[in-house]
Amino acid sequence: SGAKLKVSFFGPFFVGDYWVLDHADDYGWSIVGEGSGRYLWLLTRRPPTPVELKALIGRARAMGYDTSMLRVTKHS
């Protein structure tokens, strides 16, 4: 319902407004981006399976985000 985040990486310097675009009912995953479509994060509470990751990427792509530059974080 329009949830927004204001993110600061270095103290009082705010770098952007980000939107929670979509999330699981149990908040096991979230899709966060910003209005220009330049920045996108797929956040999960645990490493996603290949099927889950493909579904998340598909959801982000359906929202108009370019997913070709996404980097997957390796989890040990």
BELCOR-V530908 format. One record per residue. RES is the residue in three letters. OMEGA is omega in whole degrees, 0 to 359 (* if undefined). D_FIRST is the distance of its C-alpha to the first C-alpha in Angstrom with 1 decimal. Layout:
# BELCOR-V530908
res: {RES;RES}
omega: {OMEGA;OMEGA}
d_first: {D_FIRST;D_FIRST}
This chain:
# BELCOR-V530908
res: {SER;GLY;ALA;LYS;LEU;LYS;VAL;SER;PHE;PHE;GLY;PRO;PHE;PHE;VAL;GLY;ASP;TYR;TRP;VAL;LEU;ASP;HIS;ALA;ASP;ASP;TYR;GLY;TRP;SER;ILE;VAL;GLY;GLU;GLY;SER;GLY;ARG;TYR;LEU;TRP;LEU;LEU;THR;ARG;ARG;PRO;PRO;THR;PRO;VAL;GLU;LEU;LYS;ALA;LEU;ILE;GLY;ARG;ALA;ARG;ALA;MET;GLY;TYR;ASP;THR;SER;MET;LEU;ARG;VAL;THR;LYS;HIS;SER}
omega: {175;179;181;175;170;189;176;179;185;177;187;183;181;185;179;174;182;182;167;187;182;177;176;178;180;181;175;175;176;173;183;179;176;193;182;183;183;184;184;174;172;186;179;179;178;179;180;172;176;180;178;180;178;179;179;178;178;178;180;179;179;177;177;180;174;184;184;182;180;175;181;178;177;179;178;*}
d_first: {0.0;3.8;5.9;9.4;12.8;16.1;18.9;22.5;25.2;28.3;28.2;27.0;26.4;22.8;22.5;19.0;15.4;13.4;9.9;8.7;8.8;9.4;11.0;13.5;13.2;15.7;14.4;17.6;16.2;13.5;13.4;13.1;14.3;14.9;15.0;18.7;18.4;21.1;19.7;18.1;18.2;18.1;18.1;19.7;21.3;24.5;26.2;24.8;27.4;28.3;26.7;23.4;23.6;24.4;21.4;19.0;20.9;20.7;16.9;16.9;19.7;18.1;15.3;18.4;19.1;22.8;23.3;27.0;27.1;25.1;27.2;27.1;28.0;31.0;30.9;34.1}
